[in-house]
Amino acid sequence: MAHRQQVPRASVLVIGAGLAGLAAAIRLIDAGLEATVLEARDRVGGRVWSDRLRRVSGGGGRQAEIDPRVSTHGATEMVIERGAEFVLEGYDVMREWLDRFGLTLAETGMSYYVREPRGVHGVSTNDMAKGARVLASLPRHPGDSVADLLAGAPLTPDLAEAILSRIEVSSAHVAADLNPEVIDHIASLEPLPSWRVAQGNQSLPLAMAEHLGERVHLNCAVTAIRWDHHGVAVLTDEGEWHADHVVVTVPLPILLDLLLDPPLPDEVREALGRQAMGVAAKCHVPLEAPAPTSAVLSVPERMWCWTAEDGDGAVPPVLNAFAGTLDAVTALSDTSGRRWAARLAELRPDLQLRPLDAVITTWHDDPWSRGAYSAPTVRTRSDDPSSMASPCGPVHFAGEHTAGEWSGLMEGALRSGIRAADEVVAAAI
C-alpha cells in the first residue's frame, strides 16, 4: 500500500468548492475558526461554470472556441453559463454575497418563467400561466405524482402537455416520479424578472476562493471520511487530513457513494435515496448576427432556448438551450453538439445559427456531480430535508439537496453552506 502523506490538522475541513462549500468556509473564518477547502476539480464553482465563447475569423476550421477565462469585453467575446444560470426573485442571500465582493447583477431582458410553447396547438404563454394556477390549486393526495395531478386537471390535452413539458424540463426529471411540491416552485409562469451575474456567475465562487486564498486545494479528491470522538480523518490521494469537524458539500450521488466510517445512519441514507438527481444538458450556438431577446419551449423535445441581454445591456449573438430528463438529453446530445444545434436551427428559423460551432455541456456523465440538481420524488417525505442536513457527530452536510424549498438552486447551495457552518460554530463553542 502506498504511503500516505500526513497533512497538518485543520480546525474544519470543507469538502467541495462549490457555492455551498465556499460559503461555509468563509462563514467559519468570519466566526474565528480556521477552514481548509478540498476540491476534486481543477476549478472552483462546481455546477456554476462560466466560460467565454470567442468567435474567430478566417480558415476552414471551427469558428468559435472556448476560453476558460471569463470576460465581457470586446464584441467577439460572449460569456456563456455551462451550469447554473438564472438569478431569480428571492435570491436574497446570493445578492448579499455579490454585494460583499463588488459583483453586480444584469437583467436578462426576458423572463425565465415565460416561454413560448411550440409543438402544441392553440396554447399561448397566457394559457400556460392560467393552467399552472389551476394545477397548483388542485388537491393533492399521498403518493400522487405531477403526472397524476395533470391527468386529472381540467385542462385541454395540449395545454396539459405544455405544462408537463415545462415542469419536466425545469425539474430535469420525469413527471411520473416527481412530487407535486415542485409545482409550487416551478409552475409560477408569470412574467417575473430574471438576472445573471454581469461578470459571469462563476465570478462569485472565484471571488470567494480568492478571499480564502491558500485555504483552497484543487485537484484533491476525497476518497473516504473516518470519524470518532477524537475528530475526523479525511483520506485523499494527496494525503490524510485531520480536523475537529468536516463539512461535506458534494452532490447527492457522490455523497451516496462516499465511504464514511461509521456509515451514514439508515434514516439519512434512505432520505437521500428518496430524492432524484435530475439529468440536464446545455447547448450554446453562436449566431451570425445579434437577435432580440426570446424564450421558446419545444414541448415534445423537453427543451427550451433563449437569447438574453448581458452585463452591457446588449444581446450577444448566441442562442442558449437547456434540455431536461434523460430521454431529452439522450435524444439531443452528441459529442459535437451538431445534432442539437441542427434541431435548434429548425426550431428557430428566425435566427441565423452557426451549428458547426455549437458547444455542449452534459452533467450526468460528469464524475464529480453525476447529474444536474436534485428533485423530490413521489417517495420523498416532508422530513427528508432535515434528515439529509442532520450532522453525524463532527460530520456536517450542505449542498443544494439539503436546502428544502431552495433545493436545486444557487440560492439553496449558499443557504445550506451558511447553515452547516453555523452548526459547526455552535458545536465548537
N, C-alpha and C positions, 0 to 999 in steps of 0.2 A: 504494500500500500504506500502511495506517495506521501511524503512528509508534508503536513500542512503547516504553513507559517502561522505563528501566534501573533494576532493583531492586538494592539493595546485596548484595554477596556474603555467603553464609552458609557455615558450615563443612559442614553437612549439610542437604539438603532431604529432607523426607519427604512422599511423595505419598499422600494419603489419611488421613483422621482417624477410621478405624475402630479397633477394638481393636489390630490389628497396628501401624498407624501411630503411634498414641498411645503404645503400649508401647515402640516403637523410639525415639521422640523422648525419652521420659523416661529410658530406659536410656542414651541418648547423653549427655544432660545430666548424669546421675548420674556418668558417666565423665569429665566435664570438657570435653566438646565442646559446640558450640552447634548447635541444630537448629531448623529452621523447618518447620511443617507446612502443606501446601497441600491444601485440601479443596474439592471441586466442589459439594457440597451446602451448604444453609444451616443445617445442624446437624452435630454430631459423632455418631459411633456406627456409621455405615454401616448394615449389616444388623442391628444391635442398635438397636431403636427402641421405646421405651416411650411409651405415651400414656395419657391418663386419659379414661375413658368416664364422663360425668356425666349422670345422669338428671335431667330437668327435668319439672315438673308443669304441668298445665293446657294449654289451647289444643288446636288440631286438627293441629298440625304434628308434627315429629319429637319423640319422647320421650327421645331420647338425643343427646348431642353429644360431639364430640372436643375436648378441651382439650390444647394442646401441652405444658402444664406437667404434671409428674408429682406426684401427691400421694396419700398413703394415708389422709388424714384425712377424716372425715365419711362418714356412711353412704351418701351418694348418689354417692360417687366410687369408681371402680374402675380400678385400673391394668391395662392390657392390654399384652401384648407383641406388637407387629405384626411383629417379626422373631424373632431367636433367643430362646429361652425357657428351656429346662431346663438346670440345672447338675447334673452327674452325678458319680458316683464317679470319682476320678482327676483331677478338675479342680484339681490342687494349685497350679498357677501362678495360676489365677484367684482361688483363695482367698487367696493371698499379696497380690495386688493389692487385693482387697476389704479385707483387714486394713490395708493401708497407708493406705487412705483412709477407714477407720472405717465401712465398709459391712458389712451382715450378710446372711446367707442365711436364707430362710424355707423350712421344709419344706412341700411341696405337699399332704401328706396322702394322696397317691396315688402310684402308680409309673408313671413314663414308659414303663417296659418292658412293663407288663401292660395289655392292652386286651381287653375282652370282644368276641369276634368275632360280628358279626351279618351275615346274608345267606348263611350256610352252615349245614348241618345237622349236629348231633351233634359240634360242635367246642367244647371248653372252653379256658379260658386255660391250664390244666394240660396239655391236649393240645398246645397250641401250644408250650409250653416244652419238652416232651419231643420233639416233632417238630423243633424248632430244634436240639436237641442231636444228633439223628440226622443232620440236614443238615450240621452243622458237622463231623461225623466222617467224612463221605464223602470218598473220594479225589478229587483234582482233576487235570485234565489241561490242558495248554496249549490255549488257545482256548475252554475251557469258559466258559459264562455261568451266572449264577444260575438262569436258566430251564432250562438243560441239566441242572444238578445236581438241581433239583426234579423234572424229568421222569423221572429215573432213581431217585429216592428211594423207599424202601419206606413211603410214606405214602398214606393214603386221598386220593382226589381233593379232597374238601372241606378236609381239613387242609392239603394242599399248596397249595390256592388261598388259604387264610387266611394261611399263612406267606408266600406270594408277595406278597399284598397288603401285608402288614406291611413287607416289605423294600422294595417299590416306593414305598410312602408315605414311609418314612424316608429313602430314597435320593433321592426326587423324580425318579426315572428308571426306565425300563422294564428289567425283569429280563433280557430277551433281549440287552441290551447291557451288563449290569453284570458287573464282575469278581467272582468268588466271594469275594475277600478282604473284601467288605463284610459277608459272613455273620459273620465273626469279631467285628465291631463292632456289628452291628445285631441279629443273631438271638440275643442273650442275653436271653431273655424271662422271666427270673426276677424276682421282686418286690423289686428293689433300690430304695432310696430315691431321691428326686429333689427338687431345690430350685430356687428362684428368688431373685434378689436382692430382699430385702424392700422396698427403696425403688424397685424397678423396675430391670431390667437395664441400662437406659441411664444409670442413676446412676453406673456405673463410668466409662464414657467421658466423661461430663460432669465428674466429679471429676478425671479425668486432664487434660482440657482446661483446667479451671480452674487446675490446677497449672502447666500450660505457659503460661497467660496469653496475652500478645500474640504469642507464637510461632505461634499457630494462626490461619490465614487461611481464612475461609469464603468460599463463592461464588467460588472461584479454581480453575477447571477447567484442567488441564494438557492441552495440545494436542500437544506434541512434546518429546522429550528428545534433545539432542545431546551427545556427549562425545568427548574426546580426552585426550591425556596432560597437558593443561593443567587439566582439570577438566570440569565438567558445566554445560550451559546448559539450563534448563527454560523452555519457552515457555508462557505463559498469556495469557488475554485481558487480564489486569491488567498484564502486562509480562513481561520476560525476567529470570529469576532465574539467579544463578550460584552454584556451590558446588564444594567439593572432592569431595563424594560425594553420591549420591542413593539413597534407599531407596524403592522403588516397591511400594506395598501394595494397588494397585487389584485388583478381582476379575478372575478369569481372562478373561472375554470382553472386558473393557475393555483388559486388557494386550495381548491379541492384536491389537487394532485401534489401539493407541497407536503413534504414529510415533516410532521410535527410529533414530538415526543415529550410529554404524553400527547396522544392524538386529540383532535377536536372532540368535544362531547357529542354524543349522539344527537341531541336536540339541535345543536348548531349545524352539524353536517347535514341533518335532514332538512333544516330550513334552507340551507344553501342549495340542496338538491331539488327543492321545490321551485327554484327560480329558473328561468330560461336565459340563455345568453344569445341575444339576437345576432343574426347574420346580415351584414350590410356591406356595401361597397360604394366607392365614389369614382366618378369619371370626370375628367376635365378636358375640354376640347377647345383649342384656340379658334377664334373667328377671324375671318378676313377683314371685318370692319366692326366698329362698335355697334351696339344694339341698345334699344331701350330696356328698362328693367322688365322682368317677366317671371312667371312661375306657372309651370304646366305639369299636370299629373297624367301619366299614362296609366289609366286604370287597369287594363288587362295585364300589363307588364310589372306592376308593383314598383314603379319607378317614377321619379319626378325630376325636373330640371329647371334651372333658373339662371337669370342674369341679374346682377345686383351691383349697386354702387360700391366704390371702395373708399378708402380714407380721404381721398381728394374730392369726393362727391361726383366722380365720373364713373361711367360703366365700362370696366375693362373688357376688351374683346375676348371673352372666354365664356363658354357655356359650362355650367356646373351641373352634375347629375348625381343622384343618390338612388340606390336600389335596396329594398329591404325584403327579407325572407330568403332562405337558402335557394328555393326554386328560382326566384328572380335573379339572384346573383349568379347562379349557375348558368341560366339561360343567356345572360347578357355578357358575362365576363370571359375574356380570354387574355392571355399574357400580353398581347399587343394593344388591347383596348379597341381594336378596329371594329369588332363585331358590335360592341356597344355604341361606338361613335357612328357607325353606319345606321343603326336604328335611330339614334338621335337626329341624324340628318333627315330621315323620313318623318319623324315626329315634328321637327321644327323646320319646315321648308322656308320659313320666313328668315332664317339665318343662313349665313354663308360659313359653313363649318370647314375646318381642316381635319378631316377624320384620321388621316395618317399620322397626325401629331398628338393623338389622344394620350392622356396619362391616366392610368387606372390604379386604384388602391383598394386592396382587399384586406379584411381584418380577421376573418375566420381562420385563415391559414397563417396568421402572424403568431410566431411561437410564444410571444410574451403577452398576448391578450386572448387569442383563440376565440374572438368574437368582437362585436361592436360595443354592446352595453346590455345590461340586464333588463329583464321584463318579468312581471309577475304572471304566473300561470294559474290555471284553474285549481291547482293544488296548493297554491300559496295561502298561508294563514295570516291573520291580522297581526300576530305577534312575531312573524318571521323577521322583520327589520330589526327589532330589538334583540332577537336571538343572534342574528348574524353580527350585530355590533357588540355583543357582550364579551368582555375580556376573559381570557383564560389565564388566571394568575397574572404574571407580568407581561403576557402577550395580549396586545390590544389590536383592534381591527378597524380599518377605514376603507374607503373606496366607494364609488358611486352605488354599488349594490347594497350598501349598508345605510343608504340615505333616505329610506322610506319614500315619502311623496316626492322627493327630489332625486330619486334613483334614475340612472341613465343620463344625467346631466352634469355639465361642468360645475354648476352651482352645487349640486349634490356632492360631488367629489370634494370641493373646498369645505363645505359644511362638515363632512364626515371627518376630514383631517383635523379640523379645529376641535370637534367633539372628542376624538381619540386623544389628542394632545392634552386636552383639559382633564381627561380621565387619568392620564399619566401624572400630571401635575398634582392632582388630588391625592393620588396614591403615594407620591413621593414626599408629601408634606408630613 
